[in-house]
Amino acid sequence: MSNVIVVIGPGSIGQAIARRVSAGKRVLLADLRPENAKAAAEVMSNAGFEVSTTTVDISSRESIHKVVETATKLGEVTGLIHAAGVSPRRRRRRRFSKWTSSALRCCSKNSET
């Protein structure tokens, strides 16, 4: 089973962090806009990473749980990079979702069993 790093918000900052910590691991890129995730996946795939994509709305508990399900099907989740809304180009910033935090704890509990 491979280790999986989940990147929520795979813009420039999310990709830079993922490149640093994801060597030898599978990367799941999740974004509100599927075209953004696919563009980031192409860049990271060309750099030699094993990448998958999914859509996520961090304000939706159900959406976060779907990302968790997708990630756990790929392997053992060993990390989360939450970079949604931190791009300097955006004026609006999103707060870290409490659901994202609880979903990651759920992944950690599932991987221990």
N, C-alpha and C positions, 0 to 999 in steps of 0.2 A: 504494500500500500504506500502510495506516495504522500509526501507532505504537501499541504496546500496553503498558500498565502492568499487571502481575500483582500482585494483592493476596491474600496468603495470610493468612487470619484477618481478614475484613472486619468486625470489631466497631467500636466507637466510635473507637478509636485508629487502626485501619487505614483507616477511612473518612475520618477527619480528614486524615490524611497524603495519601490519594488525592485528595481535593478540592484540596489545595494543588498537587500536581504533575501532575495529569492533565488539565488544561484542553486541549481540542482533541485528546485522545487517546482511544483505546478502552480500557476498563477490564475486566479479567477478574478476577472475585471468586471465590476458591477457599476453601472451608471444609469441615471434616469433616462438618458437618451441612448438608445441602442447604437446609433451611428458613432457616438463618441467612444463607446466601449470597443466597437469593431475597429475604429481607426487606431486606438491605442494598442489593441491586440495585434494588428498588422506590424506596428513599429516594434513591439516587444518580441513578436515571433521572428521577425527579421534579425533581431539581435540574439536569437538562439534560445529564447525562453519557450516553455511549453505553456500555452495560454488558452483559456476558455473565457467566454463572455456570458453575461446575463444582465437583465434589467432590474433595477431596484429603485424604489421610492423610499428614502429613509424616513419619511414621515408616516409610513404605513407599517404597522406591526406585521401584517400578513406578508408584505413584500420582503421584509427582513427575514422572516421565517422561510420563505422560498429560497432566498440566497443561502441560508444555512443548509437547507436540504440539498441544494445543488452542490454546495461545497463539500458536504460530507459524502456525497456520492463519488466525488473525485478522489477523495483520500482523507487523511487525518489533517484537520485544520490546525495549523501551528502558529498562525499569525493573522492579524487584521490591520490593514492600513486604512484609516478613515480620513480621506482627503477631500471629501465632498464639500464644495463651497469655499475652499481656501485659496482659490486662484486669485491672484492680484487683479485680474481683469474684471472680476465680478464685484459689484457694489454691495449686493445682498449676501449676507453670510448666514449659513444654516448652523444651528446649534447641534452638537453631538446628540444623537438620538439615544434616549434611554433604552429603546427597544434594541438598538444595535448592541449596546453593552450587555443586555440580558441574553441576547441571542448568542453572543460569543461565549458567555459563561455556559450556556446550554451546550455548545459545541465541545467545550473543554470537558464537561461532565460526561458527554457521550463518548469521547475519545478515551477516557480512563477505563471504560468498561470493555 
